[in-house]
Amino acid sequence: MHQLETVNSAHHSNTKVSQAGTLAQHRQVHMSHIVVQEFAEVAQYYPIFFAKDSDTGQFQPVALFGLAVDENIYHDSGLWQKCYLPLKLQSTPFYLSQDLDTQRPILAIDSNDARVNEQQGEALFNNGKASPYLQQQSVILSELTQGFVLNSAFINELLAYNLLESVSLDIKYNNGQAQQLTGLYTINKEMLEKVPSEVQTQFQQQGYTALLSAAMASVSHVSTLIDIKNRLLASKSKAQ
């Protein structure tokens, strides 16, 4: 459970964040929110789908890491360190909170995160001033904030032209094990072809065409995930 503390030089003068456990910290994360600025990079490694945010009910684009809850196939296979890490995961253990007095966003850190300590890692402050590391984390959070605003505009266009359709991943592994992953949405290609030409021109100008292409092409990574999972299951079976 998160324990958020407002970051300040007085309270966190000795606080550090270990970088060694960053990938392991997300070893059971099976998907992550992403923002439109990183679609091209994310699509090189992960399937991109859309899912309803559990808190807001709003659609958000997500990168898929596993085919079951709490499963990260990239981590389990040793490929995690070779892949792009989405900004949402890069930003942790930092979050944007809200000042109760001013209602303005403030930088907070999750003190319960295993990487937060006072012995080793990247310092938050040097001689009372924000360290380059803390400044970089602030930049990442700023990019995320801007990205979620851009996400909203993109999603609204998709919904306006019925371009999202529900998809269920029905998977059967080589060992006979079956699995179903629900709650995901993808681009409806049939409806995309019906989008008026003038709107398609607008999509091109807004950069949405590239986003749609990246999302649709990335779905092929699902087959890669299944192949890797088959190898992992086979290795586990031999070990037993």
Disulfide bonds with the S-S distance in Angstrom:
none
